[in-house]
Amino acid sequence: MTARPDSSQRALRDSLGMFATGITVVTARAPDGTPVGLTVNSFNSVSLDPPLIVWSLASHLPSVAVFSHCEYYAINVLAEDQQHLSQRFATRDIDKFAGLELRDGLGGAPLLDGCCAWFECRNTTLHDGGDHLMFVSEVTRHTHEAKPPLIYFGGRYRQLKP
């Protein structure tokens, strides 16, 4: 079956939603020490040698300035019981870190408790990606726990089934 091309952004988003992704919260510290974070599912491995990852951020968001100029940031891979964190960090104009247990990673980047993996990254290369800015960065430290991840597919949160 040949699909009819559709140039609408909604149709493109629906098609892209057919690719299952994990959910991450990317965190850093602003120059004044304030923690900054947002929900991101555009995270991917690039290389094992050297260890590189990529993620992207909409160019219009206020946090672009913090992430594009920080030395380090953290990728917190959410576990399946952390849907509330995904929603919290996707919400604007709230204190996203209120009441959360945090550990400081490299450069003070906040590490969220209860995740299934953490990547502490040195901010190395930025690329223009249309309406997004792409971050290709070196993984300097990482760890994980044996927990199932939070999955997003078809516009909904999902869980892996054994």
N, C-alpha and C positions, 0 to 999 in steps of 0.2 A: 504494500500500500504506500503510495506517495503522499506525503503530507503537503497540504497547500500552505505556502509561506504566508505568515501573518506578521505584520510589522508592529502590532500594538505591544506596548510594554507589558501589559497585563498577560497577554498570551505568552510572551517570552518568559516572564516570571513563572507562569504555570508550567511551561516546558522545563525550565531549569529546576523547578521543584520536584521533578521526577528523579533527580539525583539525590540520594540520601546523604546527609552530612551529619557530622557531630556538631555540637554546640560548644563554643568557647566564650570565655570572658577575657578580654585583653585588658591588662592593667598597667599603669605607670604612675609616676609622681610628676606633678607639675613643678616648675621651678621653685614655687613657694612651699613645696612639700605636700600639697593637697593631693590625695589619691584620685585618680581618674580611671574610669573603666567603661567598657561597653560590650554588649553581646555581639559576637562575630561568628558566622558559620563559613566564611570564606578563608579557611585555614587549610594549608596543605604542606606536605613534605616536598622538598625540592631535591635535596642531595644528602647523602650520608657522609661523603668525604669531599669537601668539608661539610659539616652538619648545618644545613640551611633549611629554613621554612619560608613560606610566603603567606600573607594575608592581605586583605584590602579593606579600605575605609572610605566611605563616601566623602568626597572632597568638600561638601558644604557643611559638614559637622564641625562644631566649635572645637572638639577635641583633636582635630587634625594638627593644630599648632603644637600641642603637647606631644603627641606621638611622633610627629616628624622631627622634633628637636631633642627628644629624650635620648639618653645614652643606652638605657636598658628598659625593657618592658617584659611582662610575663604573659604567657598564654596559659590560662586555666581551663583545662578540658573538663566540662561538666559531667558529673555522674547522673544516672537516670533519675535519682531522687532530688535533683537540683533544678527542676523546671522553674521553681520560684526565683532562682537567681538569674536564669535566662531572661525571665520577664522583668525582673527588677532592673537589670543592667541595660535592657532595651527601652526603658522608660526615661523620658527627659524631665529635667527640672525637679529631681528629688535627690536626697542624699543617699546615693546608692550603697554607701559603705556603712550606714548607720546600723549599729548593733552586730556587725559581722566580726567573727574571729579572723584575724589576719596575721600572716607572718611576713616579714620583709625579705624579699628576694634581692638579687643584685640591683644596685642603684636604688634600693628602697621600693622596687616594684612590688605591690601587694600580691601575696599568694593567698588564695581563698581556701579555707578548710573544706575537706570532704570531696574534693575533685578526684577524678580517676587518673589524671596526669597533669604535670606542670612542665612548662618549657620556659626557661629564663633566657632571654635573647638579647644580644647586642645589636642595636639598630645600625644596619650597615648600608643598605641601598634602597633608594626610593625610585619608583617609576610612575610616570603618568599613565593612568589607565582609563581614559575617558572621563566619566563622572566619578571615578574612584582614584585613590592613590594606593599603589601596591608597595608593600614592605617586604623586601627579601632580607632576611636577617640570620645571623649566626646563632646557633643554639650553643650556649655556654654551659648550662646546667640543665638537667632534666631528671624527673623521677615519675613513678607511676604506682598506682595501687590496683589490685585485682578487683575492680568494680566495673559493672556494665556502664557504658556511656549513655548520655542523653542523645537521642537521634531526632532529626527533623526531616520529614519527607511528606511531599504532597500538601504543604501548608499546615502540617500538624506535627506536634511532638509525638514521638514513637519510642518504643522500647524493643530491645533485641529479645527474641524468644529463643530459649535453649533448643 
